[in-house]
Amino acid sequence: MVGPLEPKSAPANPRPSGATRRSAVGLILGAPLLGACAGVQQGLNSFSNPFGSQQEPGPSGPPQQPLAVGTGQVKVGLILPLSAAGNAGVAAQSMKNAAEMALAEFQNPNIQLLIKDDAGNPQGATQGTQQALDEGAEIILGPLFAMSVPATAQLTRTRGVSVIAFSTDSSVAGRGVYLLSFLPESDVNRIVEYAAGTGKRSFAALVPENAYGNVVEAAFKQAVGRRGGRVVAFEKYGADRATPARTVAQALGSADALFIADDGDSVVMVADALTAAGANLKNIQLLGTGLWDNPRVFASPALQGGLYAAPDPAGFRSFSGRYRAKFGADPVRTATLAYDAVALVAALARTQGPQRFAPEVLTSPSGFAGIDGLFRFRPDGAGTGDADIPADEDRLRVAVAGGLEIFQVFEQLGFQVSERDLHIRGEGLAQVAVSQLFRGDGD
């Protein structure tokens, strides 16, 4: 495994390496427990919805001038929507900061970042990519938006230059184009696999009627079928949540898990609609995606005990502390992607010689260690030609958010504690511990 992160000083809370970072399922145990993490988890809520960020932003501001950072011999293009309006521009600036931070923390990097502003549109991506290539870029990092990736790829393929884009739309991946992002399909696969592993077989679901919902729907139905489960109710909702919620509420008697895939604010409103329709959400296992990693979800009584797939938060907390000390503000959640991309190319430039960015190097099955855990790029030929997508399910660890330390203590004491033992709705960690100790399993 290539470990791209080589900070000049070790983080205060180093992450465990290896399989302990593979996958995560967060357990919502209540706002007091997770309140301390809310600042670093919140980021930009409207930008956290991956498919919301793929839509064209409003009028952009004045284009930012190209910028070269670093004095290394290996040129690396970084394409971001720095002058895009609203949250997109804010996120791009945070990702640019993170990229510069990675360069500063890497010991003697032999790379130079050629930072280009694509203004959040394909025309800007074409212009920025062409400039970077003309200046000698050996690899392109970005763009962020799905609509801009093909414009970049059209130019890079003619020169045999690889692209590591940050889009969450896997359809834009392809020959020489890899994605470093939080893919919704990975969230869905991980949470369904986990739920099925704990005995859940009958699933109900509510998802939004939009591009994100379409991707989630396909992934959800495939994942449930793969594990031999059945979907007893599936509804989509738009502005009207009440009608789909009533339909699903009536079917919950034959389901043992309910999957709701949306961002924090919308999840809370869906839960409220289900409750208004007569559903008792305390009697069913709630499941979600990484978009649940939101203070609004943590504070909702109806959602306590829900499970969602998410990266190990320890790496992001450490990263956020260093970012805050350097820039005086919190990073957006996607800032780690830019950090990891720059750290990766700096490590490859140091260790891999002339073939540093060749496909066989980028698709190493050993993967790379990043802020959010292990990530890989892999060629995926299953019905999609030469598409290359990351195996980013590896960055989702199977653990209980806020409760992993309790888990480890019990194992050290000789108790065989399964993750199912911690699926206790409405109880604090101390109560969970007591229930385990006095059940008689550890006698």
Beta strands, then each sheet from edge to edge (+ up, - down):
strand 1: 25-27
strand 2: 67-69
strand 3: 74-80
strand 4: 111-117
strand 5: 139-141
strand 6: 162-165
strand 7: 177-179
strand 8: 202-208
strand 9: 230-237
strand 10: 257-260
strand 11: 285-288
strand 12: 307-309
strand 13: 368-370
strand 14: 373-375
strand 15: 377-379
strand 16: 388-390
sheet 1: 1+ 12- 11- 10- 8- 9-
sheet 2: 2+ 4- 3- 5- 6- 7-
sheet 3: 13+ 14-
sheet 4: 15+ 16-
end
